Amino acid sequence: MPMTDAESSFSERFNFSAPDAEMKIREDAPEVLRVGLTQLAYASDIGGKELRELICAVLLKRPDYAHNWGAENVSREIDELMSEALWFKVYDIAERIYAEIGKHDYSGTRQDGFTRRLNLLFRENGIGWQIEDGKIRARGSEAFALATRDAVETMRAAGTPTAANEVHEALRDISRRPHADTTGAIQHAMAALECVAREVSGSSDTLGPIINRLPLPAPLDVALHKLWGFTSQEGRHLQEGRDPQFAEAELVVTVASAVSVYLLRHRERSQQV
């Protein structure tokens, strides 16, 4: 349900926003996020004592009932808890706040508002995370977001649920906290592409031998061979002390997803002729 003008702010009504900052923050929760998250909880009608209980439940701490029973002291305790929390616990708290909002979201708009404003906070401050359906996931480039979203939708529509599940697992791995499982993300992304390639080609071979039989224009087939070689090295034959970088995993997931979408759509067009 969209917000009414009475519920939206000036900047939202007139579509004003700061440009997205360069993504520099992944394994951290800066102060602007800790403070902003607290304010978003209050704005979503979560009271101070309720928020303290929620935060303590995530951090496995006992609220200080003996000394902090007044509103001002409870607010101060919340600020201290948020300030001292391990960075990845802050994102756990964000997910718990989303779930708590849903318990009282009778209008069906508060969770959407929280999601929208939290994602704006991430983008404006260069934080490489986003919240989708109440879960914090890694935020990649625009190409990454488009490719992975289209891949899952296209794979499901094409009747390749195994491939869609592999992309889903790749996104889970790249979103793991406190450290992304970049190797797992690469493995799952290429497994998704291999599933699609087998479906399109009618072959049970591994991806490497199938590539030459895929309807890929040159030199994309050569590029895919090189990607296969890279991922075989990085994703399957691990080297001691050499984990793939996040950017490398993001690139592989993006390309594998985009090529999978291309192949499935090419097959669909061919069947319509």
C-alpha positions as CSV (number, residue, x, y, z in Angstrom):
1,M,0.0,0.0,0.0
2,P,1.6,3.3,-1.0
3,M,2.0,6.2,1.4
4,T,-0.4,9.1,1.3
5,D,0.9,12.7,1.2
6,A,0.0,13.0,4.9
7,E,2.4,10.1,5.8
8,S,5.3,11.1,3.6
9,S,8.0,13.6,4.1
10,F,8.8,16.7,2.0
11,S,11.8,14.9,0.3
12,E,9.7,11.8,-0.4
13,R,6.8,13.8,-1.9
14,F,9.1,15.7,-4.2
15,N,11.5,12.8,-4.9
16,F,14.6,14.6,-3.5
17,S,17.5,12.4,-2.3
18,A,21.2,12.6,-2.0
19,P,23.3,10.7,-4.6
20,D,24.3,7.2,-3.7
21,A,27.7,7.3,-2.0
22,E,30.5,5.0,-3.2
23,M,30.2,1.6,-1.4
24,K,33.1,1.4,1.0
25,I,31.5,-0.1,4.1
26,R,30.8,-3.9,4.4
27,E,32.3,-5.3,7.5
28,D,31.4,-2.5,9.8
29,A,28.4,-0.6,11.2
30,P,29.2,3.1,11.4
31,E,27.7,5.4,13.9
32,V,25.4,6.9,11.4
33,L,23.8,3.5,11.0
34,R,23.6,2.7,14.7
35,V,21.9,6.1,15.4
36,G,19.7,6.0,12.3
37,L,18.5,2.5,13.1
38,T,17.4,3.6,16.6
39,Q,15.6,6.6,15.2
40,L,13.9,4.5,12.5
41,A,12.6,2.1,15.3
42,Y,11.2,5.1,17.2
43,A,9.6,6.4,14.0
44,S,7.9,3.0,13.5
45,D,6.2,3.4,16.9
46,I,8.5,1.0,18.8
47,G,8.7,2.4,22.3
48,G,12.0,2.8,24.3
49,K,11.4,-0.1,26.7
50,E,10.3,-2.4,23.8
51,L,13.3,-1.5,21.8
52,R,15.6,-2.1,24.8
53,E,14.1,-5.6,25.2
54,L,14.6,-6.3,21.5
55,I,18.2,-5.2,21.4
56,C,19.1,-7.1,24.6
57,A,17.5,-10.2,23.2
58,V,19.7,-10.0,20.1
59,L,22.8,-9.2,22.2
60,L,21.9,-11.8,24.9
61,K,22.1,-9.2,27.7
62,R,19.9,-8.4,30.6
63,P,18.2,-4.9,30.5
64,D,19.3,-2.7,33.5
65,Y,15.9,-2.6,35.2
66,A,17.4,-1.6,38.5
67,H,18.8,1.8,37.4
68,N,17.2,2.5,34.0
69,W,13.4,2.6,34.4
70,G,12.8,6.2,33.4
71,A,12.4,7.1,29.7
72,E,15.5,9.2,29.5
73,N,17.7,6.5,31.2
74,V,16.2,3.8,29.0
75,S,17.1,5.9,25.9
76,R,20.6,6.3,27.2
77,E,21.0,2.6,27.8
78,I,19.8,1.9,24.2
79,D,22.4,4.3,22.8
80,E,25.1,2.6,24.8
81,L,24.0,-0.9,23.7
82,M,23.9,0.1,20.1
83,S,27.3,1.9,20.3
84,E,29.0,-1.2,21.9
85,A,27.4,-3.9,19.8
86,L,29.6,-5.9,17.4
87,W,29.1,-4.6,13.9
88,F,27.3,-7.6,12.5
89,K,24.9,-7.7,15.5
90,V,23.7,-4.2,14.4
91,Y,22.4,-5.8,11.2
92,D,20.8,-8.6,13.3
93,I,19.0,-5.9,15.3
94,A,17.8,-4.3,12.0
95,E,16.2,-7.6,11.0
96,R,14.6,-8.0,14.5
97,I,13.2,-4.4,14.3
98,Y,11.6,-5.2,10.9
99,A,10.0,-8.3,12.4
100,E,8.8,-6.4,15.5
101,I,7.2,-3.7,13.3
102,G,5.2,-6.4,11.5
103,K,3.5,-7.4,14.7
104,H,1.7,-4.1,14.9
105,D,1.7,-3.1,11.2
106,Y,-2.1,-3.1,10.9
107,S,-2.0,-0.6,7.9
108,G,0.6,-2.8,6.0
109,T,2.8,0.3,5.4
110,R,5.2,0.5,8.3
111,Q,7.5,-2.3,7.3
112,D,7.6,-0.9,3.8
113,G,8.5,2.5,5.2
114,F,11.2,1.1,7.4
115,T,12.6,-0.8,4.5
116,R,12.6,2.2,2.2
117,R,14.2,4.5,4.7
118,L,16.8,2.0,5.9
119,N,17.9,1.3,2.3
120,L,18.2,5.0,1.7
121,L,20.4,5.3,4.7
122,F,22.6,2.5,3.4
123,R,22.9,4.1,-0.1
124,E,23.6,7.6,1.2
125,N,26.4,6.4,3.4
126,G,28.1,4.0,1.1
127,I,27.1,0.9,3.2
128,G,27.2,-2.3,1.1
129,W,24.0,-3.9,2.5
130,Q,20.3,-3.7,1.8
131,I,17.2,-5.0,3.4
132,E,14.8,-7.2,1.3
133,D,11.7,-8.8,2.8
134,G,13.1,-8.3,6.3
135,K,16.5,-9.9,5.6
136,I,19.8,-8.0,5.3
137,R,21.6,-8.9,2.1
138,A,24.8,-7.8,0.3
139,R,24.3,-4.8,-1.9
140,G,26.3,-5.0,-5.1
141,S,26.4,-2.8,-8.2
142,E,23.3,-2.0,-10.1
143,A,24.3,-4.6,-12.7
144,F,24.6,-7.2,-9.9
145,A,21.1,-6.3,-8.6
146,L,19.4,-6.4,-12.0
147,A,21.2,-9.6,-13.2
148,T,20.5,-11.7,-10.1
149,R,16.8,-10.5,-9.8
150,D,16.1,-11.3,-13.5
151,A,17.9,-14.6,-13.2
152,V,15.8,-16.0,-10.4
153,E,12.5,-14.8,-12.0
154,T,13.5,-16.1,-15.5
155,M,14.7,-19.5,-14.2
156,R,11.5,-20.1,-12.2
157,A,9.4,-19.1,-15.2
158,A,11.5,-21.4,-17.5
159,G,11.0,-24.4,-15.3
160,T,14.5,-24.6,-13.9
161,P,14.0,-24.4,-10.1
162,T,17.4,-26.0,-9.4
163,A,19.2,-23.2,-11.2
164,A,17.1,-20.6,-9.4
165,N,17.9,-22.2,-6.1
166,E,21.6,-22.1,-6.9
167,V,21.4,-18.3,-7.5
168,H,19.5,-17.9,-4.3
169,E,22.3,-19.8,-2.5
170,A,24.9,-17.7,-4.2
171,L,23.2,-14.6,-2.8
172,R,23.0,-16.1,0.7
173,D,26.8,-16.9,0.6
174,I,27.8,-13.5,-0.6
175,S,25.6,-11.9,2.1
176,R,27.0,-13.9,5.0
177,R,28.1,-12.1,8.1
178,P,30.6,-11.4,9.5
179,H,32.5,-12.6,6.4
180,A,31.1,-13.3,3.0
181,D,31.5,-16.8,1.7
182,T,32.9,-15.7,-1.7
183,T,34.0,-19.2,-2.7
184,G,30.5,-20.6,-2.0
185,A,29.0,-17.7,-4.0
186,I,31.2,-18.5,-7.0
187,Q,30.4,-22.2,-6.8
188,H,26.7,-21.7,-6.6
189,A,26.6,-19.1,-9.4
190,M,28.5,-21.4,-11.8
191,A,26.3,-24.3,-10.7
192,A,23.3,-22.3,-11.7
193,L,24.8,-21.5,-15.1
194,E,25.7,-25.2,-15.6
195,C,22.1,-26.2,-14.8
196,V,20.9,-23.8,-17.4
197,A,23.5,-24.8,-20.0
198,R,22.5,-28.5,-19.6
199,E,18.8,-27.6,-20.0
200,V,19.4,-25.5,-23.1
201,S,21.9,-27.9,-24.7
202,G,20.2,-31.2,-23.7
203,S,23.6,-32.4,-22.5
204,S,24.6,-33.9,-19.2
205,D,28.3,-32.8,-19.6
206,T,29.9,-30.3,-17.3
207,L,29.8,-26.6,-18.3
208,G,33.3,-26.6,-19.9
209,P,32.5,-29.0,-22.8
210,I,29.0,-27.6,-23.2
211,I,30.1,-24.0,-23.9
212,N,31.0,-24.6,-27.6
213,R,27.5,-26.0,-28.1
214,L,25.7,-23.0,-26.6
215,P,24.1,-20.3,-28.8
216,L,26.6,-17.7,-27.8
217,P,28.0,-15.2,-30.3
218,A,31.8,-14.9,-30.6
219,P,33.7,-13.8,-28.6
220,L,31.3,-14.3,-25.7
221,D,31.9,-18.1,-25.9
222,V,35.6,-17.5,-25.5
223,A,35.0,-15.2,-22.6
224,L,32.8,-17.8,-20.9
225,H,35.5,-20.4,-21.3
226,K,37.9,-18.0,-19.5
227,L,35.3,-17.4,-16.8
228,W,34.9,-21.2,-16.4
229,G,38.7,-21.5,-16.0
230,F,38.8,-18.7,-13.4
231,T,36.0,-20.2,-11.3
232,S,37.5,-23.7,-11.6
233,Q,40.6,-22.3,-10.1
234,E,39.1,-20.0,-7.5
235,G,35.9,-21.8,-6.6
236,R,36.8,-25.4,-6.8
237,H,40.6,-25.7,-6.4
238,L,41.2,-23.6,-3.4
239,Q,44.6,-22.2,-2.6
240,E,45.8,-21.9,0.9
241,G,45.5,-18.3,2.1
242,R,43.8,-17.1,-1.2
243,D,40.1,-16.5,-0.8
244,P,38.4,-14.8,-3.7
245,Q,37.7,-11.1,-3.1
246,F,34.2,-9.8,-2.8
247,A,34.4,-7.9,-6.0
248,E,35.5,-11.1,-7.8
249,A,32.6,-13.1,-6.4
250,E,30.2,-10.2,-7.3
251,L,31.5,-10.2,-10.9
252,V,31.1,-14.0,-11.3
253,V,27.6,-14.0,-9.9
254,T,26.6,-11.1,-12.1
255,V,28.0,-12.6,-15.3
256,A,26.8,-16.1,-14.6
257,S,23.3,-14.8,-13.9
258,A,23.2,-12.6,-17.0
259,V,24.4,-15.4,-19.3
260,S,21.8,-17.8,-17.8
261,V,19.1,-15.2,-18.5
262,Y,20.4,-14.8,-22.1
263,L,20.4,-18.5,-22.7
264,L,16.9,-19.1,-21.4
265,R,15.4,-16.2,-23.3
266,H,17.2,-17.3,-26.5
267,R,15.6,-20.7,-26.1
268,E,12.2,-19.2,-25.5
269,R,12.5,-17.1,-28.7
270,S,13.7,-20.1,-30.7
271,Q,10.6,-22.1,-29.6
272,Q,8.3,-19.4,-30.7
273,V,9.6,-19.3,-34.2
